[in-house]
């Protein structure tokens, strides 16, 4: 990673974090694996927010 400048590392880290955020939101919206692992009370709270 020495060949990458600090600018490129920050951009790559930003894109990775953005990708994980989008994946997490899609998982909650489509009731994926992480959503199913949540307790029922939190699932109902998420359903109220997304509805």
PyMOL commands that set and color helices and strands:
alter all, ss='L'
color gray80, all
select helices_A, chain A and resi 6-29+33-37+40-50
alter helices_A, ss='H'
color red, helices_A
deselect
rebuild
show_as cartoon
